[in-house]
């Protein structure tokens, strides 16, 4: 009976979230409702909730999660500082004379924005507003144009410093500690956000390279779909302007990621450096004033409050789910799956992929990963590899029709002359590339684990 209540709790939360109810209050409210029903029916021990105050204090006192508002501040400030506009204009002048050059410019700028802002929705909308009209006006195939914009916009999911990697780092660290307790291992080793940042770096760069290779291939085989821009429109390349547009974001990325990779700063400290750097960059561009600072502060507060409220609700959910014996149920199900640990891994990845159609990455990170993470890690999977694979998987589901979140963002700024089915057609090659990236990372796990091992031992 208790395990049935655990299943009903999970299904009820998923249905409520699909119905559009607020995530944080759905998690907390539904969990309290089922806990009350469990106490009345004798299927739940109310003592499990005694750990909730310590959980909440731990969330508020978590130094790792302090990176969330700092990275959000950095991303929002850069979004409002016309960094993307200057980058795209400069890159277009550099590559626009080549067939497919504008699409390649979008990929490069998308990767740079991912490494500096990490906010998927803002990147997709900004790039769509800036690049899509030019691409369509210059004869680019609408499917390839929209597919490129949607795909490059989601790079913020995997290229550090990514908000999802910060959240996954905290969740995977907790899951790893639980897995060690299950195995009777008492090791001081943990999974840090820095590990995930470093582990995601090579797959993220390889994914960008695969995107560009695909665009080059289309430009060679079907040149009419990706025409070159007229030289008269491009004009001469202004190297000074290119340097002014490119160097500040690159220096900011080097300061944030470089300080983490070199071991000079923790991700939280590097996030503070990034926030300060974004302020200075906005000041240097003449885009910093009291009104803009107020807008950025309001956006940062709203996004950060949402994240932490969801985390509080998810903590309550995990306590109640565990109190109903849900974790033991998951272990039993995984143990009976064919294929052992690999079978369990593939099932989890499929579930996360499907949930990515209807739930946001924050919800999946805080609801699903704490349930399945400890079980998979206790089966022997590497925590850094698993965390990056989950991030890659979520990025893929964000592109997949009909519910891909990136498609929703881009649809809002795409002209009515481009049907939704054309957008769906355009993202399919990029979905295949991302699935290929998952296969590559599965076949060669060292692509994820090698660099963290070299840097951190």
Phi, psi and omega in degrees: 000317181296318180292327175296321177297323178297316179295316179296323178299312181297315181294321180296320179294316179299317180295320179295320179293320177295334178282355176093011179287150180303135189297306187301315184284333174294314180299308182291313184294314180295323179295317178295322179298314180290326176298317177298316177298323180294321178295319181294323182268358179076018181258358183222133177269113182299345179297338179298329182284351179294341179278352185298315179303318178295323178298314182295319178296322178296323178295312183291337183259008185279114181293330180295316182290346175297339179292336184299302180297330180290315178292324177297316178301314179301314182295315181293320180296318179292324179299322184269004184256012178063027177295315182297318181298313180294319180297313184295319179296318181290317179295324179296321177294327183284316186253349189299335180287350178266153173296128183078005185297323180292321178294320177296321177300319179298319178297314181296313180295320178299320178294319179294319178293323178298322181280353181242327180255313178072011181252108190296308183304315181295320181294314181299312182295315181298312180295323179296318179293322186277316191261325188299315179303318179294318181297316180290320181295327183268016170088013177294142175301125184302324180295313181293322181297310181290323178297318179297316181294316180295318183291314181291331178295331181276358179298338177296347177286330189242329181280122181290154002276110183257137179299321181296326178289327176297313181292318178297324179300317179292316182293317181292328177297315178295318179296322180295320178295320177296320179296320178296321178296321178299323183273358181073026180256130180241086184244141178286351183294138177229176175254119183258162174299324178301321177301314181291322176302310182293319180295328182276349187296307182294314176301322179297314179294321178295323178296318177299317179298320178294321176301312183294320177299320178298315180295321177297318179298317178295319180297326180282320185273327181226069188299334181293337181281339182226072184288157175281152177282146179299139181297329180296326180284325183288316184073186180285147177287122178267098187296326178296316179294321177300316180296320180294329179280325188270320188295316182301312176298321179296319178295322178295316178298317180297321180293318183285301183288322181298320180293327177287312183297323181281351179081012180280336184215149171283164177304325179293316178295320178295327177296322177295320175299317179296319179297316178294318179298321178296321176298314181294322179295317178296321178296317180295331179272000181072023183255006184257120173213176185296322180296314180294321178297321178295319178298315180296317180296319179296315179296317180297316180297316182297313182293316181295318179298319178299314181300313184287327176294321176296319179297321177295315178297321179293325178296319177295318178299314183296324178295313181293318179300317178292324179296331177276001181082020182296324181294319178295324178296317179299317179299316180296318180296315180296322181294332183268354180290142175291145179094359176062228185295323180292321176298317178297318180298315182294323178296315180298316180297322178294317179298315179297319179300315181290320179294333178296343176290327192241343182241151177286158182298330179295317180296315180295319181298319185270340183258310187275311186300318178297336180281311187269336184302306181301324181291314180294320180292325177293339178278355173111004179286148179287130185294323179292315178299315181296318180298316181290323178296321177296318179298316177298320180296314179297323179297321179295315182293334179290345180259344193279125176296155002266359189251011183302125184298322180297326178293323177297315180300314184289325179303326182293339181241010180264135180302151179297339180293344177258106182295156179298324180297329177293320176297317179300317178298322183292328183276346184303314178300324180287327174296317178298319179297318180292322175296322175298321178297321176297318178296317179299314181293330177287317182288325181236076183300339179297339176301330179263319190270342187294310185295316175300323180294323180290322185277322188246352177076000000 
